[in-house]
Amino acid sequence: MHTPLAFITGSSLLWAGLLFGFIFGVLLHRGGVTDFNVIVKQFLFRDFTVLKVMFTAIVVGGVGLFILHGQELSNWHIKPATMLAVVLGAVLFGIGMVIYGYCPGTGIAAIATGKLDALVGFLGMLVGAAAYALCYDWIAANILPVADLGKKRLPELTTLPEWAWYAGLVVLAAVVFALVARFEKSRSQPS
């Protein structure tokens, strides 16, 4: 099957990546998630902009990939489900995001808007990446093998078909958006 974007290869692929990265950064900025205060207020349950933007991105990306894969326009590249590593990584990511006030993508986009606090945190990300690279052999021997489920996806680990997971994601997003809207409305009304 001939894909419509088959011409994007080699150096064109690098330029396309740069273009899409730029567009992604602009959209993050326009969505308001390159502002430290917006991200901190998310953790304080005062502003749900981050939740809305990221959940929308997850749903659109997930359903989009499901459709692209169904049309044979994309391939899955499944990473091993090393559950201990995932849990430890999620904890470290969460701590880092609370301290930094940005996630890695929003931090880089914030740097592009001239925010020096984001630049300092980015240097911390580079130090963390170097530390991970230096410790990788130990991590590979002691952490990655614990609770390693192999290269599995949720449809393979459960009895639910793939479409049900994506449908569930869409329903979950609708419920979360409705609850957030209700919460925001109740907070905006004078008591």
N, C-alpha and C positions, 0 to 999 in steps of 0.2 A: 504494500500500500504506500503510495506517495504522500508524504506529509506536506502540508502547505508551508511549513517553515523549514523545510529540509535545506534551504540555501544558507541557513545560519549555521556555519561550521567554522572551524579554525579561528582566525583572528576576528572574523565577524561575530563569532560567539562571544568573545571577550568584550567587544564593543556593545553587543546586545545586553550582556550582563551588567555593564557599566550604566547603560541607559535605563534598564529596569531597576537597578539599584538607586539611581537618581530619582526616578519616578516614585519608588517606594519611600524614599526619604522625604520627598515633597508631600506625599500623602500622609505620612506620619506627622509632619509639621502642621499640615492643614487640619488634621484630626485632633490636634492639641496635645498629643502625647510626647512632644519633645520638651514640655515644660515640667521642670522638677516638681513644682507645686501640685500639678495635676496628678502626677504619679504618687506623690506622698498622700494626697487626699484620697486616692483610691484605697490605700492601705488603712486609712482612717474612716473609710466608708462615708466620705463626704462628697465625693465626685466619682461617678462611674464611667467617665469618658474612656479610660484605659480598658475596662472590661468590655464596653460596647465595641470599641475599635478592634480589639484583639479577638473577641468572640466572632465578630463579623468576618474578620480575616480568616479565622480557622474554618468557619462554615463555608465561605466562598471558596477557599483553597481546597478544602476537603471534597466538597461536592464537585468542584471544577476538575480536580484530579480524577475523581471517580468517573466522570463523563469522558475526560480525555483518555483514560486508560481503557474504558469500554469501547472507544472509537479507535483503539490501537495507536493513539498519538502520544502516548507516554509509557514509560516502563517503571515498575516498582524497583527501588533499590533498598531492600529491607536490611536494616541493621539488626544485629542480635539483641534480643530482649534480655539484657543482663540486669535483672531487677534490683539487686543491691546497688549497683552503679547508678541506676536511674534514680533510686531514692536518695542516695547520697548527693548526686548531682543536683537534684531538685532542691534539696535543703540548702546546699551551697549557693545555688542560683538565687533562691529566695532571699537568703541572708545578704548576698551581694546586691540584689536589687533594692532591698530596703536601705542598705547603707549608701549605695551609690545614688539612688533616686531615679535610676533609669534602668531599662533592660539594655542588652548590648545594642540592639538595633536603634532604639530611641536615643541612646547615648551618642551614637555616631551621628545620627541626624541632628541632635542638639549641638554637637561640635560644629556641624556645618552652619548652624545658625549663629555661631559665635559665643556659645556658652562655655566659659573657661572651667566651670566646675565639672562639666561633662568630660573635658579633656583630661583633667586630673584622674578621674575615674577610669578613663580609657587606658591610661598608663598602668593603672592597677590591673586591668584586664590583661594587658600584655605580660605583666609580671606573673599573674596567675596562669596564663597559657604556657609560659616558659617553665614554671614550677611543675605543671602537669606533664609537660614533655619530658622533663628530667626524671620524674617519678613514674613514668609510664610502665617501665618494666615491672616495678613492684606492684603497681595497680593491676596490670595484666595477670600477674601470678596470684595475687591475693584477694582482689575485689571482683574482677570481671567473671571469674568462674562461679561465684556464689549466686545461686538462683538464676543461672543462665538458661533461658527457655529456648535459645536458638533464634534463628531468623523466622520469627512468627509474627503474624498480624492477628488482631482480635477475631476476625472471622475464622481463622484456623484454630484458635485457642478455645472457641466456643462453638455452640451448635447454631448460632445465628448467621444467616447469610450476610454477605457484604452490604447489600442495599439496605438491610435493616439497621446496620450501624450508622450509615449516613442519614437515614430517615430519623433515627433516634437523635443524632446530632442536631438536626434541624429542629426537631420538637423541643429538645433541651434548650436550644438557643431561644426559641419563641417563649418558652416558660421563663427563662432567666430574664429576657428583655421585658416581659410583662411584669415580673416581680420588681425589677429595678424601676420601671416606670411608676408602678404603684407606690414604692418606697419614696421615690423622688417627689411624687405628688403629695404624699402625706407629710413630708418634711417641709414642703413649700407653703402649705396651708397654715395660717396662724392658729395657735391653740387657744 
